[in-house]
């Protein structure tokens, strides 16, 4: 896991990509680590076809904006959680 986190962090630093990462089985594989920090980042991924959660607060615009902010910072937050778990 440490090697993956280091290699992915180097790639992210070179390319500057910060939005959501996705490839088949990424979430399922990373959840096997059993890290609450990694799982919390993975839980931020929004299924746009699912019903809106109860009590989202604010307006629908506020909800969408918050989801987009989380999506646009997904990669650095996930890599930080992986690096912390590997320490």
N, C-alpha and C positions, 0 to 999 in steps of 0.2 A: 504494500500500500504506500509505503514511503517513497519508493521509486516512481510509482504512478503519480503521486502528488507532486513530486519534484519535477518530473518530465512535463506534466500538464501545466504546472506553474511557469516553467520556462517558456512553453509554447504560448501561454496567455500573455506573458510579459513581452514576448516578441511581437505578437499580433495585436494585442490590446483588446481582444474580444471579451466582452463582459456580459453579454446577454445569455439566455438559457442555452444550456447544452442538452442535447438529446441524441441518443442512438439506442438501438434495440438493447434491451436488458440493462441499461445503465443504472436506472433507479433500483431495480430489483437486486442487482449485484451489489451496489453500494449499501443498500439496507441490510445486507448480510453482515456488515461490519458491526452493527448493533450500537452505533454511536448516536446518542440523542441530538448532538449538534449537527451531524450530517443529515439525519432524518428530518430535523427542523427545516433545513434548507430545501430538501427534496419535497417537503410538504407544502412549500410555497408555490409549487407549480400548479397553475390554475387550469382546470378542465373547463374550457369556455362553453362547452355544451351542457355542463351540469347546471342544475338550478342554483340560483344565488343562495348563499347561506343566510339563515335567519339573523336578524339584528346586525346587518352589516354596518349600520351607522352612516350618516352622511347621505349623499345623493348617489345614484348609480354612477355618475361621472366620477365622484370621489373614489368609489370602489374600484372602478376600472383603472383610474390613475394610480392607485396604490398597488394594484396587481402588476401594472406595467413597470413601476419603480422596482418592485421585487424581481421581476423577470429580467430587467436590464442590469441588475447587479448580481444575478444568479451565479455566474462563473467565479468571480472573486470570493464570494461568500462560501461557495462549495469548496473551493480550493483551500481557503483558510480553515474550514472545518476538517478537511482531510489532513492538512498539515498538523493541526492540533491533535488529532486522533493518533497520528503516526509518531508523535513526540513521546 
